[in-house]
Amino acid sequence: MYKPQKRDFCTTCIMPLITIGVLLWLLIKPSIPKCYIEEFDVFALRENTNSTHLNNTIYYNLKLKNRNTDKGVYYDTINLNFYYKPNEYTSLAIGNSTFTPFYQGKYKSTHRVGNIEPRGVRWGNATASTVMFRVELVTAVRYKQPLWKSKRHHLVVGADLRVNDKGSLGNGVRLRSNAQRNRKNRFQLIGLLAEKPSSSKRYIDEFNVFAISFQLPKAAGGWNGIDMRVWNKAAILKLLWAIAFKQDKLWVRWVNAYYIKRSTLMEVNLSNNISWMLRKIIASRRLLEDIGGWDNNISNSRSLA
């Protein structure tokens, strides 16, 4: 037999409980801190500057704002990574900074400033009215409740920075989270490779998004992968360094005796009888010139035996 009074009783009891639970959850749920880059000055892009900074110095000002009026924030080590973007599909790492853990009070703001000195970047190629950079921030935060500390919440944010022809950012830029997109891209690789791309630009764009997320740490939604292009360049420059500074190895002695002879590594000609492997190693001297040579990258080259 149908008893409508029981349904009315259940509805009357459950709905207020659900409403109270949602309100309590909204009151307890913390707001993540807001992160801004308020200043970003590239002194090498300034036509006329009387600054005491070196020409390749980049100055930045990071602002962190706690939006919670009833909760403090404990920050783990903050990692900042900076990139130079000469075009839409290329990002070159130019430096990084770290800040030690600290505590931020309720509804407080704090600033962290610093300098980076990028190497191997040809600023002379940056002739456009605006130059694009990117900054990414990775850390973890805990919220101070009245009686306890919350668990760690990973904070991964980033933003593109448009620098004008005077080498300044202009208005500040808020760093926003891309963690959800990075987690989503884990499952897109198979479909992306199996799909016949209807647009080459869309295909390249999506693949670059996946490549960036692949290199992020697992805590940030990535696979903690290694950029093999950078790895290969570093490995071949290691072999070039061994030849240039005549490391005490048999194959290095053989190369210097039969191919380099009385010439220098930067001036020797690549003859046809050189093996493809040695040709590839010697040809990497162009990469060495692009990054500024040994002196700008190794303080004491001979100590790296």
N, C-alpha and C positions, 0 to 999 in steps of 0.2 A: 504494500500500500504506500502510495506517495505521501511523504510527510514534508511539506514545504517549510515547516517551522525549523527543522534541523538545518537546512540550507541557509536560512536567514541567520541562525545562530553562528554557523561556521564563518559566514561572510562577515558578520559583525565582529568576530574575534580576530580573524586572520588579517583582514585589511588594515586595521590600526597597528598590529604588530609589524607588518611589512613596512608601513609608513614610518614608524618609529625607527626600525632598523636602517632604512635608507637615510633618514635624517642623521642618525648617529654616525653612519659611515661617512657621510659628507662632512660632518664636523671633525671626525678623526683623521680623515684622509689629508695628508700634507700636500702642499703645493711645491712643485720642484723649483729650485732657484732659477732666476733669469740671468743669462750670461750675455754680455755685450762686449764688443770691441769698440771703445770710444775714440781711440786714437791709433792711427797706423801710418807712420811717416817713413817713406822710402827716400833717403837723402840722395841716393844716386840718380833719382829722376828729377831732381831740382836743377834747373838751369843755372841759377845763381844762388849760392848759399854761403853764409859766413859761419855756419855751425861748426862747432869743434868736433862733431862726430865724424868718423871715417865715412868715406863716400859709399862704402858698401853696407853701412849700418842701417838696420830697420828697427825703428822704435815702435812699441805697442803699449797700449793701456787696456787691460782687461778689467771689466767691472762685473762683480757678482752680487746679486741682490736676493736676499731672503724675503719671500713674500708672505711668510707665515707670521701672524701676529701673536701666536701662542706656542711656537716651537722654534728652538734653535737648530742649527745645522752643523754637523761634523763632516768636514771634507777630508777625503783621502788625498793622496798625492795627485795633484792636477798635472796632466800632460797636455801640452799645446804643441801641435804640429802645423807647420806653415808650408804652403805650396805656392809656386809661381805657375800661372796658367798662360803660356804663350798663345794657345789657341783653345778651341772648344773641347778638344779631345785629348789634350796633353796636360799633365800635372807633374811638375818637377819639385821634389822635396828640397827646400832651401834652409830648413832649420827647425829646431824644436826647443822647448823650454819646459822645465818642471818646477812646481812649487810644493813645498812641504805641507803636510796636513795641518789644519787649523780649525778652530771653532768660530762660528758666526752667530751672533745673538739674534733675538727675535726682531724681525722687520728691520734688519740692518743691511747696509751696503758696504762693500769693501773693494779696494782696487789692488791689482797686481800689475806692476809695470816691468818692462825688461827690454833688452836689445838682442837681436840676432844678427849675425854677419854671414850672409849667404856667399857661397863660393861656386865658381863655375857657371854663373849666370851672365850672359851677355846683355847687359842693360841697354847697349847701343841699339839692339834690335827692337826695343820697346819704343816705337815712334808714334804710336796711336795716342789719341787724346786721353784715353783711359787705359790703364793696365790692370789686368785681373790677377788677384791673389785669392788664396783660400786658407782658412784657418779651421782646425778641428780640435775640439777639447774632449778629453776622455778622463773621467774620474768616477768615484762612487761617493754617495752621501748617506748619512744616517741622521735621523731626526730625533731631537731630544724631547721626549714626552715628559709629562709631569713626574712620572714614577719610573720610566724605563727609556731605553734607547731602541729605536726601531732597527730592523735589519738593514743591510746595505742595499741601496738602490743605485744601479749603474746609470750614469749620466753621460751621454754621448751626443754632442751637439756640434754644429759647424755652420759656416756661411761663406759665401763668396764676397770678396772685398774689392770694390772698384776704386782704384787710386787715380786721381786726376793728374794732369801734366805738371802740377806743382809738387807732386810726390806726397800728397796728403789724402786722407780718406774722406774728409768733409764731415758728413753726419755719421754718428755712431751706427753700428749694425748689430742687431740681435742675432745670437747664435741659436739655431733651432735644431730640433732633434730629427735625425734621419734613421734612428735605430729600427723603426717599424719597416721602413723600406728595405733596409739591409737584410732583415730576417726573411722578408718575402723573397728576396733575390736568391736565397739558397735553393729554392725549388724551381727556378726559372731557367737554369742552365740547359737541362735536357731539352725542354721545349724550345728554347732559343736556338740551339744548334740543329734541332730536327726541322725547324720551321724554314720554309723557303722565304727569305726576306723580300717583301714587296717594295721596301724602301731601304737603300743602303745606308742612308743617314740614320734612320730609326734603328737599324740593326747594329750599327757601330755605337750609337748612343746607349742602347740597352746593354750591349756587351761591356762597355766601359763601366757602366754602373755596377755590373756584376763583378768586374775585375777589382774595383775599389772595395766593394764589400767583402770580397774573398780575402783581402789582405788585412782586414780589421780583426782585432782579437775576438775570441769567442764571446767574451763578456759584452762586446758591442754588437753582437749579432753576425759576426763574420766567421771565417774558417781558420783564422790565424795563419794564412798562407804566406808564401814568400814570393816577392816580385822577381821572377827568374831573369828578367831582362837586366835588372840592376845587379843581381847576383852574378850573372855571366860577365858583365862589364867589370865588376870588381875582381873576379877571378883572372881575367885576361890581363888586367892592369897589374896584378900581382906578378904574373910571369914577365911582363914588360919591365917591371921594377927590378926583378932578379937579373935581367940582362943589362939594364942601364947601370946598375951599381955592382956588377960583376960578382954576384953571389957565389960562394965557394961550392959550386956543384959542377959535375962533369959536363952536363949538357950545356950549361951556361958558358963554360970555358970553350967548348967546341963551337958554339955560335959566335962568340967574340973572335975566335981564332980564324974561322973560315969565312965568315960573312961580314962582320963588323970591321975587322982588321984595324987599320989606323984611323978609320972614320969614326963618327959618332952615331949613336942610335937615331938621333933626330935627322941626320943628313944622309944616312946610307940609302942607296937605291935598291929597290926590290927587283932583282933579276928573275928571269924565267925559271932558273934551276932551283929556286927556293921552294921548299915544300909548302903546301897550302896552309898547314898548321903554323909554321913559322911566319909565313906571310901575314896570317891573321893577327898574330901577336904584334908584329912590327907595325902593321897598319893601325893598330889601336893607339898609336902616338897622336893621331888626330883627336881622339877622345881625350887624351891627356892635355892637349892644347886647349880644348874646350873648357876643361875644369880648372885651368890656370896653372898647369905644370906641377912638378913635384914640390917646389918651394912653398906654394900656397896651400898644399894639402897635407904635407908631412913635415913636421918641425925638424925632425932628424931622420932622414931617410935611411941612413946606414944602420940605424939602431933596430930596424925592423927585419932582422935576419930570420 
